[in-house]
Amino acid sequence: MTFSRTARWATGWLLAAAWALSFPLFSSLAPHRLWGWCAAAGYLGAAAATALGRRRAALAAALLGAVAVPLLWLVLTGQGQSEVTVIERSGRLLLESGRLYVDRPAHVEEYTPYLPGMALLGIPRALLGGDGGGDGWVVRLLGDARIWCAAVLFGCLGAARRLLVGGTGGGAAGGTGDERGGGPVGGPVGGPGRLLPVLVASPVVALPLAVSGVDLPLAGLCCLALAAAAAGRPVLAGAALAGACALKWTALPAVAVAVALLAVCRGGRAAVRCALVAAAGTALLVLPAALLQPAELWRQVFAFPTGRAEVPTPASSPLPGHLLAELAPWGWYLTVGLLLAGGLVVALSLLARPPRTVAAAADRLALGLTLAFLLAPAGRFGYLALPVLLSVWARSVAVPGVSRVVAGSFRLRPSDGRPRVPNERPGGHFV
């Protein structure tokens, strides 16, 4: 039995509505419950509009209910997860004292488990002043860290889309280019391009966007890095990776994947340039804080998220790594060993079979992050939204019916040995 396209989309919106309704029923966090009610209404409206054949109206309903209404309400009323306050506090400390971390934190709220780059997203609040409670709506809106997290995400996704399908990058979307890194030939996105607003409206992006936004800049920069690598832009890829690694150390696997993608499709020189730019940029952003507060950076950025600080981390979802770490004192070391083994397996896979397309690179990065989140001594189910976002994003920039061979991957004619030229269609491999 096969279902029509309309039935599949309507079912998807209904499943999203059911997921959203679970938050008002089971969550103890007020921002999550509010998002659940708003998003459920939007998804149900989207399902109804889809059944009536109004696809644009369905997408508008989902975006309105799951993103616009809860985000604006929570921002203007000063509600959100504690991560928002943490980012804004680090931005204020950076401007006032040049420091990022509270010395010897005694409570969970005083910890800042982020690298120095995240403080930049809290600077607007510090510049505008106020605490987000009794301020005017302009200060609340422009000072809220979620708005700037969303701006980084959408800016990076837009830049990545232009690189891949806007005629300047195009490689992963089916274009090809010259060996020197010039702009490959690309075309406008068809059906899959419409997946991007659907992705934004989905719970994968809409929920963190409304309540915290903390992981969205990291996701956007990883997408931009992969797109730049596919388009043959090693310096841009390295800069995006440096930005991601300066936010959270969980971005490190993206460096290995992007370098592998560049190495196999653009050569070792491009891969080395990307790695050097990423390392230099990360050092430039992180080293000042590491030299100024080395003990606090270690305690709050590394020890606290892995469950080794004086104050236990609230990230305690019953994932395999956390369950193993709680078994006995040796459980933590076992978990770390398994985590390192999983990282080694992914690294060996990059050497044995490096990714040659954006989709393959995004999937490999998603696999590595999934293993890391599952095997980490402490974690949350919500972290798994990042791998899902990466995989869906890679497919949202693909042109249907065209192989996603990355820019600059040249193949030789069996007959005469010369490189294929742009726009050639041998077996439908290139546009």
C-alpha positions in Angstrom: 0.0 0.0 0.0 1.4 3.4 -1.0 0.5 6.8 0.3 0.2 9.9 -1.8 2.6 12.8 -1.3 -0.1 14.8 0.3 -0.9 12.0 2.8 2.8 11.6 3.7 3.2 15.3 4.4 0.0 15.5 6.4 1.1 12.5 8.4 4.5 14.2 9.0 2.8 17.3 10.4 0.6 15.3 12.6 3.6 13.4 14.0 5.2 16.7 14.7 2.1 17.9 16.5 2.1 14.8 18.6 5.7 15.4 19.5 5.0 19.0 20.4 2.1 18.0 22.6 4.3 15.8 24.7 6.0 18.9 26.1 3.0 20.4 27.8 2.1 17.0 29.2 5.5 15.9 30.5 8.0 18.8 30.6 8.5 20.7 33.9 10.0 23.7 32.0 7.6 26.6 31.3 9.3 27.6 28.0 9.0 24.1 26.7 5.4 23.8 27.6 4.6 27.1 25.9 6.5 26.1 22.8 4.6 22.8 22.8 1.1 24.4 22.8 2.1 26.9 20.1 3.9 24.4 17.9 1.1 21.8 18.2 -1.4 24.3 17.0 0.9 25.3 14.1 1.5 21.7 13.1 -2.2 20.8 13.2 -2.9 23.8 11.0 -0.2 22.7 8.6 -1.7 19.2 8.4 -5.1 20.6 7.7 -3.8 23.0 5.0 -1.8 20.1 3.4 -5.0 18.0 3.2 -6.6 20.9 1.4 -3.7 21.1 -1.0 -2.4 24.4 0.4 1.2 23.6 0.8 2.5 27.2 1.2 -0.2 27.9 3.7 0.8 24.7 5.6 4.4 25.8 5.8 3.4 29.3 6.9 1.2 27.8 9.6 4.1 25.6 10.9 6.6 28.5 10.9 4.1 30.8 12.6 3.1 28.3 15.3 6.5 26.6 16.0 8.9 29.5 15.4 7.5 33.0 15.2 4.9 33.1 18.0 6.8 31.2 20.7 10.1 32.8 20.0 8.7 36.4 20.1 6.6 35.7 23.2 9.5 34.1 25.1 11.9 36.8 24.1 9.6 39.7 24.8 8.6 38.2 28.2 12.2 37.4 29.2 11.6 33.6 29.4 14.0 30.9 28.3 16.4 28.2 29.3 19.3 29.1 31.6 21.7 28.9 28.6 20.4 32.3 27.4 21.3 34.0 30.7 24.7 32.2 30.7 25.6 33.5 27.2 24.5 37.1 28.1 26.4 37.0 31.4 29.6 35.9 29.6 29.2 38.8 27.1 28.8 41.2 30.0 31.9 39.9 31.8 33.9 40.1 28.6 33.1 43.8 28.2 33.5 44.7 31.9 36.6 42.7 32.8 37.9 40.9 29.8 37.1 37.6 31.6 34.5 35.1 30.6 34.0 32.8 33.5 32.8 33.2 37.1 35.7 32.3 39.5 35.0 29.2 41.5 31.3 28.8 40.7 29.3 27.2 43.4 26.0 26.7 41.6 25.0 25.3 38.2 23.8 28.7 37.0 27.3 30.1 37.5 29.0 27.7 35.1 29.7 28.7 31.5 30.3 25.4 29.6 31.2 27.2 26.4 34.4 28.4 24.8 35.0 32.1 24.4 33.3 32.5 21.0 29.9 32.1 22.6 30.4 35.2 24.6 30.3 37.3 21.4 26.6 36.4 21.1 26.0 37.9 24.5 27.6 41.3 23.8 24.4 42.9 22.3 22.7 42.5 25.7 25.7 44.0 27.5 25.8 46.9 25.0 22.1 47.6 25.2 22.0 47.3 29.0 19.2 45.9 31.1 18.4 42.5 32.4 15.7 41.5 30.0 12.9 41.9 32.6 11.8 45.5 32.8 13.4 46.7 29.6 11.6 48.0 26.6 10.6 45.6 23.8 13.4 46.8 21.5 16.1 46.1 24.1 14.6 42.7 24.9 14.3 41.8 21.2 17.7 43.0 20.0 19.6 42.1 23.2 18.3 38.5 23.5 21.1 36.0 22.7 18.6 33.7 20.9 18.1 36.3 18.2 21.8 36.4 17.5 22.1 32.7 17.6 19.3 32.5 15.0 21.1 35.2 12.9 24.3 33.2 12.8 22.4 30.0 11.9 20.4 31.6 9.0 23.3 33.6 7.8 25.5 30.5 7.6 22.8 28.4 5.9 22.2 31.2 3.4 25.9 31.5 2.6 26.2 27.7 2.3 23.3 27.6 -0.1 24.8 30.3 -2.3 28.1 28.4 -2.4 26.5 25.1 -3.4 23.7 26.1 -5.7 24.0 29.8 -6.5 26.5 29.5 -9.2 29.6 30.3 -7.1 30.0 26.9 -5.5 27.6 24.4 -6.9 29.7 21.4 -6.4 27.7 19.3 -4.0 24.5 20.3 -5.7 25.6 18.7 -8.9 28.0 21.2 -10.4 31.6 20.9 -11.2 34.5 23.3 -11.4 38.0 23.8 -12.5 41.0 22.4 -10.5 42.1 25.9 -9.3 38.9 26.3 -7.2 37.0 28.5 -9.6 33.3 28.7 -9.5 31.6 25.6 -10.7 28.6 25.7 -12.8 25.3 25.3 -10.8 21.7 25.8 -11.1 18.8 26.8 -9.0 17.5 24.4 -6.5 14.3 22.6 -7.3 12.2 20.6 -4.9 14.8 19.7 -2.3 15.5 23.5 -1.8 12.1 23.8 -0.2 13.2 21.4 2.6 15.1 24.2 4.3 12.1 26.2 5.5 10.5 22.9 6.5 13.6 22.0 8.5 13.4 25.4 10.3 9.7 24.7 11.1 10.4 21.2 12.3 11.0 20.5 16.0 14.6 19.8 15.3 15.3 23.6 14.8 12.1 25.3 16.1 12.3 24.1 19.7 16.0 25.1 20.4 15.5 28.3 18.4 12.6 29.3 20.7 13.9 28.2 24.1 17.7 28.5 24.0 19.3 28.7 20.6 22.7 27.7 22.0 23.5 24.9 19.5 22.2 26.6 16.4 25.4 28.8 15.7 27.5 25.6 15.9 25.2 23.8 13.4 25.2 26.7 11.0 29.0 27.1 11.0 29.4 23.3 10.5 27.1 23.5 7.5 29.0 26.4 6.1 32.3 24.7 6.6 31.1 21.6 4.7 29.7 23.7 1.9 32.9 25.7 1.6 34.9 22.5 1.5 32.7 21.1 -1.3 33.0 24.3 -3.3 36.7 24.3 -3.1 37.1 27.2 -0.6 39.6 25.9 2.0 40.2 29.3 3.7 36.5 29.9 4.1 36.0 26.4 5.4 38.8 26.8 7.9 37.4 30.1 9.1 34.0 28.6 9.6 35.5 25.7 11.5 37.5 28.1 13.7 34.3 29.9 14.5 32.6 26.6 15.4 35.5 25.3 17.5 35.6 28.6 19.4 32.0 28.0 20.5 32.0 24.4 21.7 34.7 21.7 21.6 32.2 19.3 20.2 32.8 20.9 16.8 36.2 19.3 16.6 34.9 16.3 14.5 33.8 18.7 11.8 37.4 19.7 11.2 38.4 16.1 10.4 35.4 15.6 8.1 35.9 18.9 6.2 39.7 18.3 5.8 39.0 14.8 4.5 36.5 16.1 2.0 38.9 18.7 0.7 41.8 16.2 0.6 40.0 13.7 -1.6 38.4 16.3 -3.9 40.8 19.2 -4.0 44.1 17.7 -2.9 46.4 17.7 0.1 47.4 21.4 -0.3 43.8 22.6 0.1 43.2 20.3 3.0 46.4 21.6 4.8 45.3 25.2 4.2 41.9 24.5 5.7 43.4 22.8 8.8 46.0 25.6 9.3 43.3 28.4 9.1 41.0 26.4 11.4 43.8 25.9 14.0 45.1 29.5 13.8 41.6 31.0 14.0 40.6 28.8 17.0 43.8 29.7 18.8 43.3 33.4 18.2 39.8 33.2 19.7 40.4 30.7 22.5 44.0 31.3 23.7 43.4 34.7 25.4 40.8 33.3 27.7 42.9 30.1 28.2 45.8 32.2 29.4 43.7 34.5 31.5 41.6 31.8 33.3 43.1 28.4 32.5 41.7 26.7 35.6 38.2 28.0 35.1 38.2 27.2 31.4 39.2 23.6 32.2 36.7 23.3 35.1 33.7 24.8 33.3 34.2 23.9 29.6 35.7 20.4 30.0 35.2 19.0 33.5 31.6 20.2 34.1 30.0 18.9 30.9 31.7 15.5 31.4 30.5 15.1 35.0 33.9 15.7 36.7 33.3 19.1 38.3 32.4 19.8 41.9 28.8 20.6 40.8 27.0 17.9 38.9 25.9 18.7 35.4 22.1 18.8 34.7 22.8 17.0 31.4 21.7 13.6 32.7 19.5 12.0 30.1 19.6 8.2 30.3 21.8 7.7 27.3 24.2 4.7 27.2 27.3 6.7 28.2 25.6 8.3 31.2 24.2 4.9 32.4 27.6 3.3 32.2 29.3 6.2 34.0 26.8 5.8 36.9 27.5 2.1 37.3 30.6 2.5 39.5 33.6 4.7 39.9 35.3 2.9 37.0 32.2 3.5 34.8 33.3 7.0 33.8 36.7 5.7 32.6 35.0 2.9 30.6 32.7 5.5 29.0 35.6 7.7 28.0 37.4 4.7 26.6 34.4 3.8 24.5 34.1 7.4 23.4 37.7 7.5 22.3 37.3 4.1 20.5 34.2 5.5 18.6 36.2 8.5 17.6 39.0 6.3 16.3 36.6 4.3 14.3 35.2 7.4 12.6 38.7 8.7 12.0 39.8 5.5 10.4 36.7 5.5 8.2 37.7 9.0 6.9 41.1 7.5 5.9 39.7 4.3 4.4 36.7 5.8 2.6 36.7 9.6 2.7 33.5 11.4 1.8 33.3 12.8 -1.7 30.0 14.7 -1.5 28.3 17.1 0.9 25.7 14.6 1.8 28.3 11.9 2.5 30.4 14.4 4.6 27.3 15.6 6.5 26.3 12.0 7.2 29.8 11.1 8.4 29.9 14.1 10.7 26.4 13.2 11.9 27.5 9.7 12.7 30.5 10.9 14.6 28.5 13.3 16.7 25.8 10.7 17.3 28.4 8.3 18.7 29.9 11.1 20.8 26.5 12.2 22.3 25.4 8.6 23.0 28.7 7.6 24.6 29.5 10.8 26.5 29.4 10.5 30.3 26.8 13.2 30.4 24.4 14.3 27.8 20.8 15.1 26.7 18.5 13.7 24.2 18.2 17.2 22.7 21.8 17.0 21.5 20.8 14.5 18.9 19.0 17.2 17.0 22.3 18.4 15.7 23.1 15.3 13.7 19.6 15.2 12.3 19.9 18.9 11.2 23.2 18.2 9.4 21.8 15.3 7.4 18.6 17.0 6.5 20.4 20.2 5.5 22.7 18.4 3.2 19.7 17.0 1.3 18.0 20.3 1.2 20.7 21.8 -1.1 20.7 18.8 -3.5 19.4 19.0 -7.0 17.1 16.0 -7.8 18.3 13.6 -10.5 21.9 14.9 -10.4 24.8 13.1 -8.7 26.1 15.2 -5.8 29.8 15.0 -6.9 31.7 17.8 -5.2 33.3 20.6 -7.0 36.7 19.8 -8.5 36.5 16.1 -8.5 37.6 15.3 -12.0 37.3 12.0 -13.8 39.3 11.0 -16.9 37.8 9.8 -20.1 38.6 6.1 -20.6 39.1 6.8 -24.2 41.4 9.8 -24.4 42.5 10.5 -20.8 41.6 14.2 -20.8 39.5 15.7 -18.0 35.9 16.1 -18.5 34.8 19.6 -19.1 32.1 21.5 -17.2 28.4 20.9 -18.2 29.4 17.5 -19.7 26.9 14.8 -19.0 28.6 11.4 -19.2 26.1 9.1 -17.6 24.4 12.0 -15.9 27.2 12.7 -13.4 27.5 16.4 -13.9 25.2 19.3 -14.7 
